[in-house]
């Protein structure tokens, strides 16, 4: 099932109200907010990760923009970190050729939520800084993360509710 769009959450909050919405959405979310890069060469697609090069601030409309991905384990996922990648065997599967099969992972630790790049082709960029592979970085509500050619914003459950609520005004 494809990830829902931000407008779906906005409509839901308007329909069910704050209490029910908060009860339904208790995990962090990643929202695709725009393009961060362009594909360098998409002639060799196949099963390979496509290389992306930084682009300007353009936020061209694509099928992924405004999609919302829940940051949690897949229903039958193995124990351990929450893994994000292009393939469907990840906890968070994002069908985009510039995202590696196994791009990054999230861990909930006592000192905060950590993101770690898994040695991906295009790297994981947190707040415009490419993070070293296999070195966890703490993220917080509102952190911007670039994966492949797309930019995401990370929200905690409370931050996501506040963000969606701000869209109703």
Residue pairs with C-beta under 8 A, 6 or more apart in sequence:
2 67
3 67
3 68
3 69
3 94
4 67
4 68
5 66
5 67
5 68
6 31
6 66
6 67
6 68
6 164
6 167
7 66
8 68
9 25
9 68
9 160
9 164
10 164
10 167
10 168
12 21
12 24
13 21
13 161
13 164
13 165
13 168
14 168
16 24
18 161
18 165
21 161
21 164
22 157
22 161
25 157
25 160
25 161
26 157
27 70
27 71
27 72
27 157
28 70
28 71
28 72
28 106
28 113
28 154
28 155
28 156
28 157
28 160
29 68
29 69
29 70
29 71
29 154
29 155
29 157
29 160
30 68
30 69
30 71
30 84
30 92
30 145
30 152
30 153
30 154
30 155
31 66
31 67
31 68
31 69
31 152
31 153
31 155
31 160
31 163
32 64
32 65
32 66
32 67
32 68
32 69
32 150
32 151
32 152
33 59
33 65
33 66
33 144
33 151
33 152
33 153
34 58
34 59
34 60
34 65
34 150
34 151
35 55
35 58
35 59
35 60
35 62
35 65
35 149
35 150
35 151
36 52
36 54
36 55
36 125
36 146
36 149
36 150
36 151
37 52
37 53
37 54
37 55
37 98
37 122
37 146
37 148
37 149
38 52
38 53
38 55
38 149
39 50
39 51
39 52
39 53
39 97
39 98
39 149
40 50
40 51
40 52
40 53
41 50
41 51
42 50
42 97
44 50
45 97
48 97
49 86
49 97
49 98
49 99
49 100
49 101
49 120
49 121
49 122
49 148
50 97
50 98
50 148
51 98
51 121
51 122
52 98
52 122
52 148
52 149
55 149
59 65
64 94
64 96
64 150
65 150
69 84
69 92
69 94
69 152
70 92
71 82
71 92
71 106
71 154
72 82
72 91
73 82
73 91
74 90
74 91
77 83
77 91
81 105
81 106
81 107
81 116
82 91
82 92
82 105
82 106
82 107
83 90
83 91
83 92
83 102
83 104
83 105
83 118
84 90
84 91
84 92
84 93
84 94
84 99
84 103
84 104
84 105
84 106
84 147
85 92
85 93
85 94
85 99
85 100
85 101
85 102
85 103
85 104
85 118
86 93
86 94
86 95
86 96
86 97
86 99
86 100
86 101
86 103
87 93
87 101
87 102
90 101
90 102
94 103
94 147
96 148
96 149
96 150
97 148
98 122
98 147
98 148
98 149
98 150
99 120
99 122
99 147
99 148
99 150
100 118
100 120
100 121
100 122
100 148
102 118
102 120
103 117
103 118
103 120
103 124
103 147
103 148
104 115
104 116
104 117
104 118
104 120
104 124
104 147
105 115
105 116
105 118
106 113
106 114
106 115
107 113
107 114
107 116
107 136
111 138
112 138
112 139
112 140
113 138
113 139
113 140
113 154
113 156
114 136
114 137
114 138
114 139
115 124
115 126
115 131
115 136
115 137
115 139
115 145
115 154
116 124
116 131
116 133
116 134
116 135
116 136
116 137
117 123
117 124
117 131
117 132
117 133
117 134
117 135
118 133
118 134
119 133
119 134
120 133
120 147
122 147
122 148
122 149
123 130
123 131
123 133
124 130
124 131
124 145
124 146
124 147
125 131
125 145
125 146
125 147
126 137
126 139
126 143
126 144
126 145
127 143
127 144
128 144
128 146
131 137
139 145
139 154
140 154
140 156
141 154
141 155
141 156
141 158
141 159
142 153
142 154
142 155
142 159
143 153
143 154
144 151
144 152
144 153
144 154
145 151
145 152
145 153
145 154
146 152
155 163
